[in-house]
Each structure stands twice: as C-alpha cells, then as structure tokens.
Amino acid sequence: MSRKIKIVLYAFAAVISAGCTVGPDYKQPNEEELTLSLDTSTQVVVSEDADAAAIVSWWQNFNDPVMTELITATLESNNSLQQAKARVTQARAVLGMEQSFNYPTLDLNGSYSRTNYSVETRGNGGTYDIHAAGFDAGWELDIFGGRRRAVEAAQADLQTVEADLADVWVTLAAETALTYTNLRTSQQQLQVAYDNLKAQSETLQLLKSRMDAGLSDGLAVKQAEYNMETTRSTIPELISAVESASNKLAVLTGKMPGELSDLAAEEGTIPAVSSDMLVKIPADVLRNRPDIRSAERQLAAQNARIGQVTSDLYPKFRLNGSIGYEAFRLDNMFDAGNDYYSIGPSIGWNIFDGNYIKNQIEVQDAIYQQYESLYRETVLNAVAEVKDSLVAWKQQQDKLDALQSAEAAAAEAVKLAEGLYADGLTNFNNVLDAQRSLLSLQSQKVSSQGAISTSLISLYKSLGGGWPNDE
C-alpha cells in the first residue's frame, strides 16, 4: 500500500475518532406517577415488598381448571397474538437492516467485452477482447451519528412492538377470563330462571286444582300463568348469551365457533377468588404495564429520529475503493502488471435546500411532543383503571352482601304470602309480587357475583398482569 493511501486512511481514522452524535440525547420521563397509592377504602395494601410474581399468572388464583385451560389455549393459538409476534419478527429484521449500514459494502464484479475499434480512434483499428474481475468496496463514515441514531430508533421500535406483543398477551388473557366469567354468569342466571319457572309451574297447577275444586277463581290462575310465561320469556335471551360467549371463547382460542359447544352445555360455577388472596400489591407495579412501556419506547424512538434528521445538516463522508485485474486475454489476466486498484474519500454536503431539513427537524420534534403527551395520558389512564377496578371490586362485594340478605328475606316473604293465600287471608297479587321480587333478587345476586369476578379480572389487567416482566 502506497504512502499516499496510508495518509488518506489515517486522516479518515482521525475524523472518525473525532466524530459526534448530533441531536438530543434521550431522557426517560419522570416516573413518579407510576408509584401507586390507594386510600384505605379499597381494602388493598400497597407495599414496596409485595410479590409481583403473584400477578403474572393471576388466573391461577381463581382455581378454575377450565378457565386456566382456556387462557392457556388463547395464549398459544390466538390469531391476534400470532400477528403481534410476526410484527416483532419484522421489527427485529428492520433493526438488522439498519445495523448493516454501519459496515462496509463489498461487491464482486466481473466482465467481458469484445470491441472493434475504428482506425480514427485507435491507430490501425482492430478487434479486442477485454476480461476484468475485481471487488468494489464502499463505506459511509458515520461522523455525525446519523446512522447511530437510526439504529437507536430501530432498537426502540423493536422494544415498542415487543411491548405491544405483551399488551396483546395481557389483554387476551383478561378477555378470555372475562368471557368465561360472562358464560358462567349467564348459565347461573339461566339456572335461576329454570328453577323459578319450575316453581311457578307448580303453583299454576296447584291453582288449577283449587279452581276445579271451587276453592279459587280464574283470575288467580291467569295471574299465575302470565307470571310463569314472563319468566319463560327471559330464557331465550340467556341461552343466546351463553351461546355467544361460547363462540367468542372459540375465536379467542383459535377454534371455529361451535367447537366449544360442550362448554356451553355443561354446568359450572362463576370463578371467584377469596378476598384474602388479594391483600397487597407492589407500589411500582404499573411499570409492568406493557402499554406504558410501549408509549415510553415510542418516545425514545422518536427522540432518536430527531437526531437522525439533524445529521442531514452536516456533510456525509464516504470511503470508496476497488481492486481487480484486467487483461486482453483470459489466460494471463492474473499475471503481474495486470492488477489495478483505487481508493479515496468522497464528501457530500447539502448546503442549500430552502430550509427543508430544518423543517423536517421541526416535524420530528412536533411528533416527539405528541408522543410525550401520549405517554403522560397512558400513565394517567393506567392509574385511573387501577383505582376504578379496585372501587368496583369493593362496591360489588358490598352490593352482594346486601343482595344475599334481601334474597333471604324475599324467600321468606314468598313462603308467608303462599301460606296466607292458602288460608284465604290475602289475595294472589301478594304471592305474585313476592315471587317476582325473589326472581329479580336471585338474578341480581348472580350478576353481582359475576361483576365481582370481572372487576377483579379488570384489576389484574390494569396492573399489567399476565406478562412476565424479566427486566
């Protein structure tokens, strides 16, 4: 290698070593808001030493094998989850592409040409064969860090879609549990309707027998009949709700609707967790929420893009070179004296563009501000979801206690009304009112039991439960 070439390479090495990375360095947002604090009315303790691992597989707390099996199937086969995984693969490949630009390129080339020269251009003219083979190399020197910022943005993009995958994971686990809970709630309400329909049918038959014996009038029979048919009218809607929940579970688990018909037909209780199992939650548990992580990584990626565009204000340096052999005959192409090489730097600098680049920087900065607001909004929504779920869980428990007391009183009222009617001391309207009240309270109690479970599932989802955070 000649002395001049060495001087050129040394000069470029000095430029590289003195290079810088333009644009703002990323500063992670203040995350004090992610430290959860709750008032005592929630009956849940926020603790610094609480075990976050208990929230990861939260569905195990329900001790319902069917629900656990369905969630496992969803997290293995759901099509939305497969799409999210493919997006991660895509982002990883994009990162690899950006990283590849940091390395020199090397191209192999070869050629053959047969040229007939005129007398005017080459003495006596004649036909010549030219054989050539060699390598061309190029390397864009990242003096001002534009390429480094591009890689930084791609890395943050990858982390964003990984967080989005986690968010899909968390959402699907909760959605499966919620749908399963709705299925069991509808089944329980359906059972309440069937039980009341049976009791009302027996009452109707008794009244018909009393009317045949002259001990009752036709009005009581008709009242009992429309009361029974009113109860019967609620059954089709409940059957439809059961079937709809079953089909939704099939789609969530990646199956064809109808393939979980056995689940819709079988009886099951509403999944529940003992209140003493949820005693305390980690103070910084919100940091596990994938949507917060995704919003923060979007912010980081956009910050890097500001630097990437800013680098266009500065010159671009490139080192180019080639080496090879060229000869008129193929058999002596690699002989001494037939080799050639070239090496040298090049520079390009956009010194006037009508402020296009500066406006581009302003565009990227404005986008950054949007992501910054989105991040803050995501944090606020996360805290609100946790507090809403906790309040709903606590209030539904109080509601269930009241409904259970009311149901017991209503059941006693039905017995008393039926006894008074049998003794002729009251009219049948009181019996009907007592029966309707009992049916309504029984249905409300089942709904409240389902609401307690759904609010707890929503709480686990709002805490980012379901995705193992390995950071």
Stockholm file with secondary structure:
# STOCKHOLM 1.0

chainA/1-471         MSRKIKIVLYAFAAVISAGCTVGPDYKQPNEEELTLSLDTSTQVVVSEDADAAAIVSWWQNFNDPVMTELITATLESNNSLQQAKARVTQARAVLGMEQSFNYPTLDLNGSYSRTNYSVETRGNGGTYDIHAAGFDAGWELDIFGGRRRAVEAAQADLQTVEADLADVWVTLAAETALTYTNLRTSQQQLQVAYDNLKAQSETLQLLKSRMDAGLSDGLAVKQAEYNMETTRSTIPELISAVESASNKLAVLTGKMPGELSDLAAEEGTIPAVSSDMLVKIPADVLRNRPDIRSAERQLAAQNARIGQVTSDLYPKFRLNGSIGYEAFRLDNMFDAGNDYYSIGPSIGWNIFDGNYIKNQIEVQDAIYQQYESLYRETVLNAVAEVKDSLVAWKQQQDKLDALQSAEAAAAEAVKLAEGLYADGLTNFNNVLDAQRSLLSLQSQKVSSQGAISTSLISLYKSLGGGWPNDE
#=GR chainA/1-471 SS CCHHHHHHHHHHHHHHHTCCCCSCCCCCCCCGGGSCCCCGGGCCEEETTCCTHHHHTGGGGGTCHHHHHHHHHHHHHCHHHHHHHHHHHHHHHHHHHHHHTTSCEEEEEEEEEEEEECTTTSTTCEEEEEEEEEEEEEEEECSSSHHHHHHHHHHHHHHHHHHHHHHHHHHHHHHHHHHHHHHHHHHHHHHHHHHHHHHHHHHHHHHHHHHHTTSSCHHHHHHHHHHHHHHHHTHHHHHHHHHHHHHHHHHHTTCCTTTTHHHHHSCCCCCCCCGGGCCEEETTGGGGCHHHHHHHHHHHHHHHHHHHHHGGGSCEEEEEEEEEEEESSGGGTTSTTCEEEEEEEEEECCCCSTTHHHHHHHHHHHHHHHHHHHHHHHHHHHHHHHHHHHHHHHHHHHHHHHHHHHHHHHHHHHHHHHHHHHTTSSCHHHHHHHHHHHHHHHHHHHHHHHHHHHHHHHHHHHTTTTSCCCC
#=GC SS_cons         CCHHHHHHHHHHHHHHHTCCCCSCCCCCCCCGGGSCCCCGGGCCEEETTCCTHHHHTGGGGGTCHHHHHHHHHHHHHCHHHHHHHHHHHHHHHHHHHHHHTTSCEEEEEEEEEEEEECTTTSTTCEEEEEEEEEEEEEEEECSSSHHHHHHHHHHHHHHHHHHHHHHHHHHHHHHHHHHHHHHHHHHHHHHHHHHHHHHHHHHHHHHHHHHHTTSSCHHHHHHHHHHHHHHHHTHHHHHHHHHHHHHHHHHHTTCCTTTTHHHHHSCCCCCCCCGGGCCEEETTGGGGCHHHHHHHHHHHHHHHHHHHHHGGGSCEEEEEEEEEEEESSGGGTTSTTCEEEEEEEEEECCCCSTTHHHHHHHHHHHHHHHHHHHHHHHHHHHHHHHHHHHHHHHHHHHHHHHHHHHHHHHHHHHHHHHHHHHTTSSCHHHHHHHHHHHHHHHHHHHHHHHHHHHHHHHHHHHTTTTSCCCC
//
